[in-house]
């Protein structure tokens, strides 16, 4: 499966962004978002199943919303109340983890 993340950008603290992830092939059962901040290891952010069951990392819970449209084979990450510590390259993937694609840069200024 090929995955393409998009929608990143520069935003002020407290702002919002919506990321998208387009997947090729059959809709995967579980899709995930990861992120890698400067000087940090890549970390899991959120997951969504084919029936839209969701889970979140504690650091983003109540601020981020993951969703998907199976008909479009697309996943989204709505990010609100952004903080400077959310600055990272955001990647999408499936479970089990597949080849990483190019992520999308999110930069939150204070």
Buried (B, 14 or more C-beta within 10 A) or exposed (E): BEBBBBBBEEBEEEBEBBBBBBBEEEBBEBBBBBBBBEEEEBEEBBBBBEEEEEBBBEEBEEBBBBBBEEEEBBBBBBBBEBBEEBBBBBBBBBEEEEEBBEBBEBBBEE
